[in-house]
Amino acid sequence: QVQLQESGPGLVKPSQTLSLTCNVSGGSITANYWRWNWIRQPPGKGLEWMGVIVYDGSTYYNPSLKSRTSIYRDTSKNQFSLQLSAVTPEDTDVYYCTAGLGSRRDWGQGTQVTVSS
């Protein structure tokens, strides 16, 4: 089973850039057909898909977040990262990285990020 672990600051100031990294073990982020996602969940609300980096390095983003979101990877470290710019308190969420292959989904434990001055 693929293991994923999110890391990054738990507190970000408004207007700054949120940066998170997902460390992957038990599988390669370049393995064929795997999709590596970032998903977030606001307090008391449903999950919101933010974007994905595919095994070949292609990226796709939620249109509502595309202008502020960047997902990239470091294959030498087997990790992928999220940057969300110009954050506001509305970006206060639990952020998850996930791995997908067909109907299979593996999840990180999630990390709380609070946007506050």
Long-range contacts (C-beta under 8 A, 24 or more apart in sequence): 1-26, 1-106, 2-26, 2-27, 2-99, 2-106, 3-106, 4-97, 4-98, 4-99, 4-106, 4-107, 4-108, 5-108, 5-109, 6-95, 6-96, 6-97, 6-108, 6-109, 6-110, 6-111, 7-111, 8-95, 8-111, 8-113, 9-113, 10-111, 10-112, 10-113, 10-114, 11-113, 11-114, 11-115, 11-116, 12-87, 12-91, 12-113, 12-114, 12-115, 13-115, 13-116, 13-117, 14-87, 14-88, 14-89, 14-115, 14-116, 14-117, 15-86, 15-87, 15-88, 16-87, 17-83, 17-84, 17-85, 17-86, 17-87, 18-82, 18-83, 18-84, 18-85, 18-87, 18-91, 18-113, 18-115, 19-81, 19-82, 19-83, 20-81, 20-82, 20-95, 20-97, 20-111, 20-113, 21-79, 21-80, 21-81, 21-82, 22-79, 22-80, 22-81, 22-82, 22-97, 22-108, 23-77, 23-78, 23-79, 24-78, 24-79, 24-80, 24-99, 25-78, 27-99, 28-78, 29-53, 29-55, 29-73, 29-75, 29-78, 29-79, 29-80, 30-55, 30-56, 30-75, 31-55, 33-101, 33-102, 34-99, 34-100, 34-101, 35-99, 35-100, 35-101, 36-71, 36-73, 36-80, 36-97, 36-98, 36-99, 36-100, 37-97, 37-98, 37-99, 37-100, 38-71, 38-82, 38-95, 38-96, 38-97, 38-98, 39-95, 39-96, 39-97, 39-98, 40-93, 40-94, 40-95, 40-96, 41-93, 41-94, 41-96, 41-110, 42-90, 42-92, 42-93, 43-92, 43-93, 47-96, 48-93, 50-82, 50-84, 51-82, 52-100, 53-80, 87-115, 88-115, 89-115, 89-116, 90-115, 91-115, 92-116
